[in-house]
Amino acid sequence: MADERSFTKAALKLGVSRSAISHSIRTLEERLGLRLLARTTRSVAPTDAGERLLAQLRPALEGIASAITDVGRLRAKPAGTVRLVASPMAIAAIVWPKLAKFARTYPDVVLDISTEGDSRPDLVAERFDAGIHLGEFVERDMVAVKVSGQQRAAIVAAPGYFDSHPKPKTPRDLTAHRCMGHRMSAHGSVYRWEFEKRGKPVTVSVTGPLIFTDPEFTLRAALDGLGVAYMFEEHVADHLARRQLVRVLEDWCPPFDGYFLYYPSRRHQPPALQALVDALRV
């Protein structure tokens, strides 16, 4: 206003109405109890009080304008930090194969990855931009983007284990076996193994010598012959091919929806997050 010396010109520059500017100035003057602008029918100029106030505020106003300009650059190209949370298995299976290409393509994006077991933290409260989880666990109010094909469970154990234990023929037979338990989070309950055959679901509460939150340790225990493990098929495919593990109850393990990347809203989505979505989607 002080630079333009005109309510009309200032209104055009700011994209607001002349009356809005006039009202704002009048409200400020009433609050201070000082006239900041001298007005005539021909021109507008700062008073002495207005000049003093402007001199002190100008550096701050210029800093605000610079900060807004700097943040606005984030719209031009992907840049800044994207905070992502997922289980170690999801990071290994979904993010890692595409991580190198993503880092080369978007050098100004920092991908800040946290692994939280299989838990589902509150993205907003914990200031995460996005998470990756199995579709059945993604809340309905989230935007969800598919980032993997279908998954399938694999019930496995080392060959040596089945040398001394009969192979289960139905899920209920697992109650007589030493099974590795799994918790979704440190304070969560032990996962009940889920099966389905010809549309008939079966859930089994298994018992055994070990309970883990990280499936990598479950896999190691199975390879060492300590019991039966409930794993994802792709996680054990190489070990099955090398006959380090034996699979059972395969006909009770139909495919199910895989992983989704999820985030709270589509509105004003940062380009850095959109770049990650585009890189991981299938």
ChimeraX commands (.cxc) that place a marker at each C-alpha (Angstrom):
marker #1 position 0.00,0.00,0.00 radius 0.5
marker #1 position 2.80,2.38,0.99 radius 0.5
marker #1 position 4.74,1.45,-2.15 radius 0.5
marker #1 position 1.82,1.81,-4.55 radius 0.5
marker #1 position 0.46,5.06,-3.00 radius 0.5
marker #1 position -2.99,3.98,-4.12 radius 0.5
marker #1 position -5.67,1.71,-2.69 radius 0.5
marker #1 position -6.77,0.77,-6.20 radius 0.5
marker #1 position -3.27,-0.16,-7.43 radius 0.5
marker #1 position -2.52,-2.08,-4.23 radius 0.5
marker #1 position -5.80,-3.98,-4.57 radius 0.5
marker #1 position -4.99,-4.97,-8.15 radius 0.5
marker #1 position -1.48,-6.10,-7.17 radius 0.5
marker #1 position -2.73,-8.22,-4.29 radius 0.5
marker #1 position -5.78,-9.54,-6.10 radius 0.5
marker #1 position -8.25,-8.34,-3.50 radius 0.5
marker #1 position -10.94,-5.67,-3.43 radius 0.5
marker #1 position -10.19,-2.00,-2.70 radius 0.5
marker #1 position -12.66,-2.08,0.19 radius 0.5
marker #1 position -10.88,-5.06,1.77 radius 0.5
marker #1 position -7.57,-3.18,1.86 radius 0.5
marker #1 position -9.23,-0.03,3.16 radius 0.5
marker #1 position -10.97,-1.99,5.91 radius 0.5
marker #1 position -7.72,-3.76,6.93 radius 0.5
marker #1 position -5.79,-0.48,7.19 radius 0.5
marker #1 position -8.60,1.20,9.14 radius 0.5
marker #1 position -8.78,-1.74,11.58 radius 0.5
marker #1 position -5.00,-1.60,12.16 radius 0.5
marker #1 position -5.08,2.16,12.72 radius 0.5
marker #1 position -7.90,1.79,15.25 radius 0.5
marker #1 position -6.01,-0.93,17.07 radius 0.5
marker #1 position -2.84,1.19,17.29 radius 0.5
marker #1 position -4.63,4.46,17.87 radius 0.5
marker #1 position -2.44,6.06,15.20 radius 0.5
marker #1 position -2.99,7.17,11.62 radius 0.5
marker #1 position -0.63,5.21,9.38 radius 0.5
marker #1 position -1.65,6.62,6.00 radius 0.5
marker #1 position -2.49,10.18,5.02 radius 0.5
marker #1 position -5.28,10.11,2.46 radius 0.5
marker #1 position -6.48,12.73,-0.05 radius 0.5
marker #1 position -8.73,12.39,-3.06 radius 0.5
marker #1 position -5.61,12.33,-5.26 radius 0.5
marker #1 position -3.06,10.24,-3.34 radius 0.5
marker #1 position -2.14,8.12,-0.32 radius 0.5
marker #1 position 1.14,8.44,1.60 radius 0.5
marker #1 position 2.54,7.04,4.86 radius 0.5
marker #1 position 2.49,9.24,7.91 radius 0.5
marker #1 position 5.56,9.47,10.15 radius 0.5
marker #1 position 4.15,6.63,12.26 radius 0.5
marker #1 position 3.45,4.65,9.11 radius 0.5
marker #1 position 7.02,5.16,7.85 radius 0.5
marker #1 position 8.47,4.00,11.17 radius 0.5
marker #1 position 6.27,0.92,11.31 radius 0.5
marker #1 position 7.05,0.03,7.71 radius 0.5
marker #1 position 10.80,0.43,8.26 radius 0.5
marker #1 position 10.68,-2.11,11.08 radius 0.5
marker #1 position 8.32,-4.52,9.32 radius 0.5
marker #1 position 9.90,-4.45,5.84 radius 0.5
marker #1 position 12.75,-6.96,6.61 radius 0.5
marker #1 position 10.23,-9.38,8.11 radius 0.5
marker #1 position 7.84,-8.97,5.18 radius 0.5
marker #1 position 10.67,-9.55,2.71 radius 0.5
marker #1 position 11.65,-12.67,4.67 radius 0.5
marker #1 position 8.09,-13.97,4.52 radius 0.5
marker #1 position 7.92,-13.32,0.77 radius 0.5
marker #1 position 11.23,-15.11,0.27 radius 0.5
marker #1 position 10.08,-18.10,2.34 radius 0.5
marker #1 position 6.83,-18.35,0.38 radius 0.5
marker #1 position 8.75,-18.22,-2.89 radius 0.5
marker #1 position 11.15,-20.90,-1.68 radius 0.5
marker #1 position 8.35,-23.23,-0.60 radius 0.5
marker #1 position 6.54,-22.56,-3.87 radius 0.5
marker #1 position 9.48,-24.05,-5.74 radius 0.5
marker #1 position 8.42,-27.45,-4.37 radius 0.5
marker #1 position 5.52,-27.30,-6.84 radius 0.5
marker #1 position 7.89,-26.98,-9.77 radius 0.5
marker #1 position 9.77,-30.27,-9.26 radius 0.5
marker #1 position 9.89,-33.08,-6.71 radius 0.5
marker #1 position 12.01,-31.94,-3.77 radius 0.5
marker #1 position 12.05,-32.14,-0.01 radius 0.5
marker #1 position 11.54,-35.01,2.42 radius 0.5
marker #1 position 8.99,-37.82,2.20 radius 0.5
marker #1 position 8.54,-39.76,5.46 radius 0.5
marker #1 position 7.48,-43.35,4.76 radius 0.5
marker #1 position 6.61,-46.07,7.27 radius 0.5
marker #1 position 6.30,-49.79,6.51 radius 0.5
marker #1 position 7.31,-53.19,7.79 radius 0.5
marker #1 position 10.83,-54.47,7.01 radius 0.5
marker #1 position 9.30,-57.07,4.67 radius 0.5
marker #1 position 7.33,-54.42,2.77 radius 0.5
marker #1 position 10.41,-52.23,2.38 radius 0.5
marker #1 position 12.44,-55.20,1.12 radius 0.5
marker #1 position 9.76,-56.42,-1.29 radius 0.5
marker #1 position 8.25,-53.15,-2.55 radius 0.5
marker #1 position 10.64,-50.24,-2.06 radius 0.5
marker #1 position 14.11,-51.73,-2.31 radius 0.5
marker #1 position 13.87,-53.03,-5.91 radius 0.5
marker #1 position 12.96,-49.50,-7.11 radius 0.5
marker #1 position 14.98,-47.44,-4.63 radius 0.5
marker #1 position 18.15,-46.93,-6.70 radius 0.5
marker #1 position 16.25,-45.72,-9.76 radius 0.5
marker #1 position 14.09,-43.41,-7.63 radius 0.5
marker #1 position 17.16,-41.87,-5.97 radius 0.5
marker #1 position 18.83,-41.24,-9.32 radius 0.5
marker #1 position 15.69,-39.81,-10.91 radius 0.5
marker #1 position 14.84,-37.49,-8.01 radius 0.5
marker #1 position 18.12,-36.34,-6.43 radius 0.5
marker #1 position 16.37,-33.53,-4.53 radius 0.5
marker #1 position 14.01,-35.89,-2.70 radius 0.5
marker #1 position 15.02,-37.34,0.68 radius 0.5
marker #1 position 13.18,-40.58,1.38 radius 0.5
marker #1 position 13.05,-40.94,5.18 radius 0.5
marker #1 position 12.06,-44.59,5.82 radius 0.5
marker #1 position 10.96,-45.97,9.19 radius 0.5
marker #1 position 10.29,-49.64,9.83 radius 0.5
marker #1 position 7.63,-50.36,12.44 radius 0.5
marker #1 position 7.07,-54.07,12.21 radius 0.5
marker #1 position 3.53,-54.68,10.91 radius 0.5
marker #1 position 1.94,-51.98,13.04 radius 0.5
marker #1 position -0.11,-49.15,11.58 radius 0.5
marker #1 position 0.94,-45.83,13.10 radius 0.5
marker #1 position -1.24,-42.74,12.90 radius 0.5
marker #1 position 0.29,-41.05,9.86 radius 0.5
marker #1 position -0.93,-37.59,10.77 radius 0.5
marker #1 position -0.11,-37.71,14.47 radius 0.5
marker #1 position 3.36,-39.14,13.86 radius 0.5
marker #1 position 3.99,-36.88,10.86 radius 0.5
marker #1 position 4.45,-39.58,8.23 radius 0.5
marker #1 position 3.57,-38.71,4.64 radius 0.5
marker #1 position 2.65,-42.26,3.65 radius 0.5
marker #1 position 2.73,-45.89,4.69 radius 0.5
marker #1 position 2.77,-49.30,3.01 radius 0.5
marker #1 position 0.62,-52.17,4.27 radius 0.5
marker #1 position -1.52,-55.06,3.12 radius 0.5
marker #1 position -4.80,-53.87,1.66 radius 0.5
marker #1 position -6.99,-55.45,4.33 radius 0.5
marker #1 position -5.32,-53.31,7.01 radius 0.5
marker #1 position -5.56,-49.93,5.23 radius 0.5
marker #1 position -8.24,-47.70,6.73 radius 0.5
marker #1 position -11.08,-46.68,4.42 radius 0.5
marker #1 position -10.50,-42.95,4.79 radius 0.5
marker #1 position -7.02,-43.26,3.28 radius 0.5
marker #1 position -6.08,-42.87,-0.36 radius 0.5
marker #1 position -4.69,-46.29,-1.32 radius 0.5
marker #1 position -2.53,-47.11,-4.35 radius 0.5
marker #1 position -1.72,-50.72,-5.25 radius 0.5
marker #1 position 2.06,-51.30,-5.19 radius 0.5
marker #1 position 2.30,-55.09,-5.52 radius 0.5
marker #1 position 0.63,-58.04,-7.10 radius 0.5
marker #1 position -1.40,-60.54,-5.09 radius 0.5
marker #1 position 0.31,-62.24,-2.16 radius 0.5
marker #1 position -0.01,-65.79,-0.92 radius 0.5
marker #1 position 0.84,-67.49,2.35 radius 0.5
marker #1 position 3.31,-70.38,2.47 radius 0.5
marker #1 position 3.43,-72.81,5.41 radius 0.5
marker #1 position 7.00,-74.06,5.56 radius 0.5
marker #1 position 9.52,-75.93,7.65 radius 0.5
marker #1 position 12.98,-77.40,7.14 radius 0.5
marker #1 position 13.16,-80.93,5.67 radius 0.5
marker #1 position 14.76,-82.12,8.89 radius 0.5
marker #1 position 11.78,-80.96,10.91 radius 0.5
marker #1 position 9.39,-83.10,8.86 radius 0.5
marker #1 position 11.71,-86.09,9.24 radius 0.5
marker #1 position 10.56,-86.25,12.85 radius 0.5
marker #1 position 7.08,-84.72,12.55 radius 0.5
marker #1 position 4.22,-85.85,10.25 radius 0.5
marker #1 position 3.26,-83.30,7.65 radius 0.5
marker #1 position -0.06,-81.61,8.47 radius 0.5
marker #1 position -2.90,-82.46,6.10 radius 0.5
marker #1 position -5.34,-79.84,7.39 radius 0.5
marker #1 position -4.80,-76.54,9.23 radius 0.5
marker #1 position -6.13,-78.12,12.45 radius 0.5
marker #1 position -3.21,-80.56,12.40 radius 0.5
marker #1 position -0.89,-77.61,13.12 radius 0.5
marker #1 position -2.01,-77.62,16.76 radius 0.5
marker #1 position 0.21,-80.70,17.21 radius 0.5
marker #1 position 3.25,-78.93,15.73 radius 0.5
marker #1 position 5.87,-76.51,16.98 radius 0.5
marker #1 position 4.92,-73.30,15.16 radius 0.5
marker #1 position 6.64,-69.92,15.13 radius 0.5
marker #1 position 4.34,-67.20,16.41 radius 0.5
marker #1 position 4.15,-63.69,14.98 radius 0.5
marker #1 position 3.05,-60.40,16.53 radius 0.5
marker #1 position 2.01,-57.47,14.33 radius 0.5
marker #1 position 3.60,-55.11,16.85 radius 0.5
marker #1 position 5.52,-55.32,20.12 radius 0.5
marker #1 position 2.33,-55.02,22.18 radius 0.5
marker #1 position -0.04,-56.77,19.79 radius 0.5
marker #1 position -1.57,-60.20,20.14 radius 0.5
marker #1 position -0.07,-63.26,18.49 radius 0.5
marker #1 position -1.37,-63.65,14.94 radius 0.5
marker #1 position -3.84,-66.48,14.37 radius 0.5
marker #1 position -2.98,-68.30,11.14 radius 0.5
marker #1 position -5.64,-67.83,8.46 radius 0.5
marker #1 position -6.57,-70.38,5.78 radius 0.5
marker #1 position -9.30,-70.88,3.21 radius 0.5
marker #1 position -10.38,-73.72,0.95 radius 0.5
marker #1 position -13.36,-73.79,-1.39 radius 0.5
marker #1 position -14.68,-70.62,0.24 radius 0.5
marker #1 position -14.42,-72.07,3.76 radius 0.5
marker #1 position -12.21,-69.95,6.07 radius 0.5
marker #1 position -10.31,-71.57,8.94 radius 0.5
marker #1 position -8.33,-69.78,11.65 radius 0.5
marker #1 position -5.88,-71.64,13.87 radius 0.5
marker #1 position -4.21,-70.49,17.09 radius 0.5
marker #1 position -0.77,-72.08,16.94 radius 0.5
marker #1 position 1.77,-72.63,19.70 radius 0.5
marker #1 position 5.50,-73.10,19.68 radius 0.5
marker #1 position 8.86,-72.18,21.15 radius 0.5
marker #1 position 9.33,-68.77,19.53 radius 0.5
marker #1 position 7.38,-65.57,18.81 radius 0.5
marker #1 position 8.77,-62.78,16.60 radius 0.5
marker #1 position 7.70,-59.39,15.26 radius 0.5
marker #1 position 10.23,-59.50,12.40 radius 0.5
marker #1 position 9.50,-62.21,9.79 radius 0.5
marker #1 position 13.20,-62.37,8.91 radius 0.5
marker #1 position 13.86,-64.04,12.27 radius 0.5
marker #1 position 10.91,-66.37,11.73 radius 0.5
marker #1 position 12.47,-67.45,8.45 radius 0.5
marker #1 position 15.86,-68.07,10.07 radius 0.5
marker #1 position 14.24,-70.18,12.77 radius 0.5
marker #1 position 12.42,-72.26,10.15 radius 0.5
marker #1 position 15.65,-72.78,8.19 radius 0.5
marker #1 position 17.32,-73.96,11.41 radius 0.5
marker #1 position 14.62,-76.62,11.86 radius 0.5
marker #1 position 13.00,-75.07,14.94 radius 0.5
marker #1 position 9.45,-75.42,13.72 radius 0.5
marker #1 position 6.76,-74.48,11.17 radius 0.5
marker #1 position 6.49,-70.92,9.88 radius 0.5
marker #1 position 3.72,-68.91,8.24 radius 0.5
marker #1 position 5.47,-66.81,5.58 radius 0.5
marker #1 position 4.70,-65.00,2.35 radius 0.5
marker #1 position 5.32,-67.10,-0.74 radius 0.5
marker #1 position 7.73,-64.67,-2.39 radius 0.5
marker #1 position 9.76,-64.40,0.80 radius 0.5
marker #1 position 10.59,-68.12,0.78 radius 0.5
marker #1 position 10.52,-68.88,-2.97 radius 0.5
marker #1 position 14.31,-69.19,-3.29 radius 0.5
marker #1 position 14.56,-71.44,-0.23 radius 0.5
marker #1 position 11.81,-73.69,-1.59 radius 0.5
marker #1 position 13.58,-73.88,-4.95 radius 0.5
marker #1 position 16.82,-74.90,-3.20 radius 0.5
marker #1 position 14.90,-77.41,-1.07 radius 0.5
marker #1 position 16.01,-75.73,2.13 radius 0.5
marker #1 position 12.34,-75.55,3.07 radius 0.5
marker #1 position 9.36,-77.83,2.49 radius 0.5
marker #1 position 5.89,-76.41,1.87 radius 0.5
marker #1 position 2.67,-77.89,3.24 radius 0.5
marker #1 position -1.06,-77.03,3.13 radius 0.5
marker #1 position -0.59,-75.22,-0.19 radius 0.5
marker #1 position -4.19,-75.91,-1.23 radius 0.5
marker #1 position -5.35,-74.04,1.90 radius 0.5
marker #1 position -3.52,-70.83,0.94 radius 0.5
marker #1 position -5.36,-68.90,-1.81 radius 0.5
marker #1 position -3.97,-65.57,-3.07 radius 0.5
marker #1 position -5.11,-62.32,-1.47 radius 0.5
marker #1 position -4.72,-58.59,-2.10 radius 0.5
marker #1 position -1.14,-57.45,-1.72 radius 0.5
marker #1 position 0.47,-54.23,-0.57 radius 0.5
marker #1 position -0.87,-50.71,-0.93 radius 0.5
marker #1 position 0.83,-47.37,-0.41 radius 0.5
marker #1 position -1.59,-45.18,1.53 radius 0.5
marker #1 position -1.73,-41.53,2.59 radius 0.5
marker #1 position -4.33,-39.19,4.12 radius 0.5
marker #1 position -5.44,-36.88,1.28 radius 0.5
marker #1 position -5.15,-36.05,-2.41 radius 0.5
marker #1 position -5.45,-32.30,-1.79 radius 0.5
marker #1 position -2.26,-30.26,-2.35 radius 0.5
marker #1 position -0.21,-33.44,-2.61 radius 0.5
marker #1 position 3.53,-32.60,-2.65 radius 0.5
marker #1 position 5.30,-33.46,-5.93 radius 0.5
marker #1 position 7.84,-35.53,-3.98 radius 0.5
marker #1 position 5.10,-37.79,-2.62 radius 0.5
marker #1 position 3.47,-38.02,-6.05 radius 0.5
marker #1 position 6.83,-39.05,-7.51 radius 0.5
marker #1 position 7.06,-41.88,-4.96 radius 0.5
marker #1 position 3.49,-42.98,-5.69 radius 0.5
marker #1 position 4.21,-43.07,-9.42 radius 0.5
marker #1 position 7.47,-44.97,-8.88 radius 0.5
marker #1 position 5.89,-47.72,-6.73 radius 0.5
marker #1 position 2.43,-48.16,-8.27 radius 0.5
marker #1 position 1.72,-51.29,-10.33 radius 0.5
marker link #1:1,2 radius 0.2
marker link #1:2,3 radius 0.2
marker link #1:3,4 radius 0.2
marker link #1:4,5 radius 0.2
marker link #1:5,6 radius 0.2
marker link #1:6,7 radius 0.2
marker link #1:7,8 radius 0.2
marker link #1:8,9 radius 0.2
marker link #1:9,10 radius 0.2
marker link #1:10,11 radius 0.2
marker link #1:11,12 radius 0.2
marker link #1:12,13 radius 0.2
marker link #1:13,14 radius 0.2
marker link #1:14,15 radius 0.2
marker link #1:15,16 radius 0.2
marker link #1:16,17 radius 0.2
marker link #1:17,18 radius 0.2
marker link #1:18,19 radius 0.2
marker link #1:19,20 radius 0.2
marker link #1:20,21 radius 0.2
marker link #1:21,22 radius 0.2
marker link #1:22,23 radius 0.2
marker link #1:23,24 radius 0.2
marker link #1:24,25 radius 0.2
marker link #1:25,26 radius 0.2
marker link #1:26,27 radius 0.2
marker link #1:27,28 radius 0.2
marker link #1:28,29 radius 0.2
marker link #1:29,30 radius 0.2
marker link #1:30,31 radius 0.2
marker link #1:31,32 radius 0.2
marker link #1:32,33 radius 0.2
marker link #1:33,34 radius 0.2
marker link #1:34,35 radius 0.2
marker link #1:35,36 radius 0.2
marker link #1:36,37 radius 0.2
marker link #1:37,38 radius 0.2
marker link #1:38,39 radius 0.2
marker link #1:39,40 radius 0.2
marker link #1:40,41 radius 0.2
marker link #1:41,42 radius 0.2
marker link #1:42,43 radius 0.2
marker link #1:43,44 radius 0.2
marker link #1:44,45 radius 0.2
marker link #1:45,46 radius 0.2
marker link #1:46,47 radius 0.2
marker link #1:47,48 radius 0.2
marker link #1:48,49 radius 0.2
marker link #1:49,50 radius 0.2
marker link #1:50,51 radius 0.2
marker link #1:51,52 radius 0.2
marker link #1:52,53 radius 0.2
marker link #1:53,54 radius 0.2
marker link #1:54,55 radius 0.2
marker link #1:55,56 radius 0.2
marker link #1:56,57 radius 0.2
marker link #1:57,58 radius 0.2
marker link #1:58,59 radius 0.2
marker link #1:59,60 radius 0.2
marker link #1:60,61 radius 0.2
marker link #1:61,62 radius 0.2
marker link #1:62,63 radius 0.2
marker link #1:63,64 radius 0.2
marker link #1:64,65 radius 0.2
marker link #1:65,66 radius 0.2
marker link #1:66,67 radius 0.2
marker link #1:67,68 radius 0.2
marker link #1:68,69 radius 0.2
marker link #1:69,70 radius 0.2
marker link #1:70,71 radius 0.2
marker link #1:71,72 radius 0.2
marker link #1:72,73 radius 0.2
marker link #1:73,74 radius 0.2
marker link #1:74,75 radius 0.2
marker link #1:75,76 radius 0.2
marker link #1:76,77 radius 0.2
marker link #1:77,78 radius 0.2
marker link #1:78,79 radius 0.2
marker link #1:79,80 radius 0.2
marker link #1:80,81 radius 0.2
marker link #1:81,82 radius 0.2
marker link #1:82,83 radius 0.2
marker link #1:83,84 radius 0.2
marker link #1:84,85 radius 0.2
marker link #1:85,86 radius 0.2
marker link #1:86,87 radius 0.2
marker link #1:87,88 radius 0.2
marker link #1:88,89 radius 0.2
marker link #1:89,90 radius 0.2
marker link #1:90,91 radius 0.2
marker link #1:91,92 radius 0.2
marker link #1:92,93 radius 0.2
marker link #1:93,94 radius 0.2
marker link #1:94,95 radius 0.2
marker link #1:95,96 radius 0.2
marker link #1:96,97 radius 0.2
marker link #1:97,98 radius 0.2
marker link #1:98,99 radius 0.2
marker link #1:99,100 radius 0.2
marker link #1:100,101 radius 0.2
marker link #1:101,102 radius 0.2
marker link #1:102,103 radius 0.2
marker link #1:103,104 radius 0.2
marker link #1:104,105 radius 0.2
marker link #1:105,106 radius 0.2
marker link #1:106,107 radius 0.2
marker link #1:107,108 radius 0.2
marker link #1:108,109 radius 0.2
marker link #1:109,110 radius 0.2
marker link #1:110,111 radius 0.2
marker link #1:111,112 radius 0.2
marker link #1:112,113 radius 0.2
marker link #1:113,114 radius 0.2
marker link #1:114,115 radius 0.2
marker link #1:115,116 radius 0.2
marker link #1:116,117 radius 0.2
marker link #1:117,118 radius 0.2
marker link #1:118,119 radius 0.2
marker link #1:119,120 radius 0.2
marker link #1:120,121 radius 0.2
marker link #1:121,122 radius 0.2
marker link #1:122,123 radius 0.2
marker link #1:123,124 radius 0.2
marker link #1:124,125 radius 0.2
marker link #1:125,126 radius 0.2
marker link #1:126,127 radius 0.2
marker link #1:127,128 radius 0.2
marker link #1:128,129 radius 0.2
marker link #1:129,130 radius 0.2
marker link #1:130,131 radius 0.2
marker link #1:131,132 radius 0.2
marker link #1:132,133 radius 0.2
marker link #1:133,134 radius 0.2
marker link #1:134,135 radius 0.2
marker link #1:135,136 radius 0.2
marker link #1:136,137 radius 0.2
marker link #1:137,138 radius 0.2
marker link #1:138,139 radius 0.2
marker link #1:139,140 radius 0.2
marker link #1:140,141 radius 0.2
marker link #1:141,142 radius 0.2
marker link #1:142,143 radius 0.2
marker link #1:143,144 radius 0.2
marker link #1:144,145 radius 0.2
marker link #1:145,146 radius 0.2
marker link #1:146,147 radius 0.2
marker link #1:147,148 radius 0.2
marker link #1:148,149 radius 0.2
marker link #1:149,150 radius 0.2
marker link #1:150,151 radius 0.2
marker link #1:151,152 radius 0.2
marker link #1:152,153 radius 0.2
marker link #1:153,154 radius 0.2
marker link #1:154,155 radius 0.2
marker link #1:155,156 radius 0.2
marker link #1:156,157 radius 0.2
marker link #1:157,158 radius 0.2
marker link #1:158,159 radius 0.2
marker link #1:159,160 radius 0.2
marker link #1:160,161 radius 0.2
marker link #1:161,162 radius 0.2
marker link #1:162,163 radius 0.2
marker link #1:163,164 radius 0.2
marker link #1:164,165 radius 0.2
marker link #1:165,166 radius 0.2
marker link #1:166,167 radius 0.2
marker link #1:167,168 radius 0.2
marker link #1:168,169 radius 0.2
marker link #1:169,170 radius 0.2
marker link #1:170,171 radius 0.2
marker link #1:171,172 radius 0.2
marker link #1:172,173 radius 0.2
marker link #1:173,174 radius 0.2
marker link #1:174,175 radius 0.2
marker link #1:175,176 radius 0.2
marker link #1:176,177 radius 0.2
marker link #1:177,178 radius 0.2
marker link #1:178,179 radius 0.2
marker link #1:179,180 radius 0.2
marker link #1:180,181 radius 0.2
marker link #1:181,182 radius 0.2
marker link #1:182,183 radius 0.2
marker link #1:183,184 radius 0.2
marker link #1:184,185 radius 0.2
marker link #1:185,186 radius 0.2
marker link #1:186,187 radius 0.2
marker link #1:187,188 radius 0.2
marker link #1:188,189 radius 0.2
marker link #1:189,190 radius 0.2
marker link #1:190,191 radius 0.2
marker link #1:191,192 radius 0.2
marker link #1:192,193 radius 0.2
marker link #1:193,194 radius 0.2
marker link #1:194,195 radius 0.2
marker link #1:195,196 radius 0.2
marker link #1:196,197 radius 0.2
marker link #1:197,198 radius 0.2
marker link #1:198,199 radius 0.2
marker link #1:199,200 radius 0.2
marker link #1:200,201 radius 0.2
marker link #1:201,202 radius 0.2
marker link #1:202,203 radius 0.2
marker link #1:203,204 radius 0.2
marker link #1:204,205 radius 0.2
marker link #1:205,206 radius 0.2
marker link #1:206,207 radius 0.2
marker link #1:207,208 radius 0.2
marker link #1:208,209 radius 0.2
marker link #1:209,210 radius 0.2
marker link #1:210,211 radius 0.2
marker link #1:211,212 radius 0.2
marker link #1:212,213 radius 0.2
marker link #1:213,214 radius 0.2
marker link #1:214,215 radius 0.2
marker link #1:215,216 radius 0.2
marker link #1:216,217 radius 0.2
marker link #1:217,218 radius 0.2
marker link #1:218,219 radius 0.2
marker link #1:219,220 radius 0.2
marker link #1:220,221 radius 0.2
marker link #1:221,222 radius 0.2
marker link #1:222,223 radius 0.2
marker link #1:223,224 radius 0.2
marker link #1:224,225 radius 0.2
marker link #1:225,226 radius 0.2
marker link #1:226,227 radius 0.2
marker link #1:227,228 radius 0.2
marker link #1:228,229 radius 0.2
marker link #1:229,230 radius 0.2
marker link #1:230,231 radius 0.2
marker link #1:231,232 radius 0.2
marker link #1:232,233 radius 0.2
marker link #1:233,234 radius 0.2
marker link #1:234,235 radius 0.2
marker link #1:235,236 radius 0.2
marker link #1:236,237 radius 0.2
marker link #1:237,238 radius 0.2
marker link #1:238,239 radius 0.2
marker link #1:239,240 radius 0.2
marker link #1:240,241 radius 0.2
marker link #1:241,242 radius 0.2
marker link #1:242,243 radius 0.2
marker link #1:243,244 radius 0.2
marker link #1:244,245 radius 0.2
marker link #1:245,246 radius 0.2
marker link #1:246,247 radius 0.2
marker link #1:247,248 radius 0.2
marker link #1:248,249 radius 0.2
marker link #1:249,250 radius 0.2
marker link #1:250,251 radius 0.2
marker link #1:251,252 radius 0.2
marker link #1:252,253 radius 0.2
marker link #1:253,254 radius 0.2
marker link #1:254,255 radius 0.2
marker link #1:255,256 radius 0.2
marker link #1:256,257 radius 0.2
marker link #1:257,258 radius 0.2
marker link #1:258,259 radius 0.2
marker link #1:259,260 radius 0.2
marker link #1:260,261 radius 0.2
marker link #1:261,262 radius 0.2
marker link #1:262,263 radius 0.2
marker link #1:263,264 radius 0.2
marker link #1:264,265 radius 0.2
marker link #1:265,266 radius 0.2
marker link #1:266,267 radius 0.2
marker link #1:267,268 radius 0.2
marker link #1:268,269 radius 0.2
marker link #1:269,270 radius 0.2
marker link #1:270,271 radius 0.2
marker link #1:271,272 radius 0.2
marker link #1:272,273 radius 0.2
marker link #1:273,274 radius 0.2
marker link #1:274,275 radius 0.2
marker link #1:275,276 radius 0.2
marker link #1:276,277 radius 0.2
marker link #1:277,278 radius 0.2
marker link #1:278,279 radius 0.2
marker link #1:279,280 radius 0.2
marker link #1:280,281 radius 0.2
marker link #1:281,282 radius 0.2
view
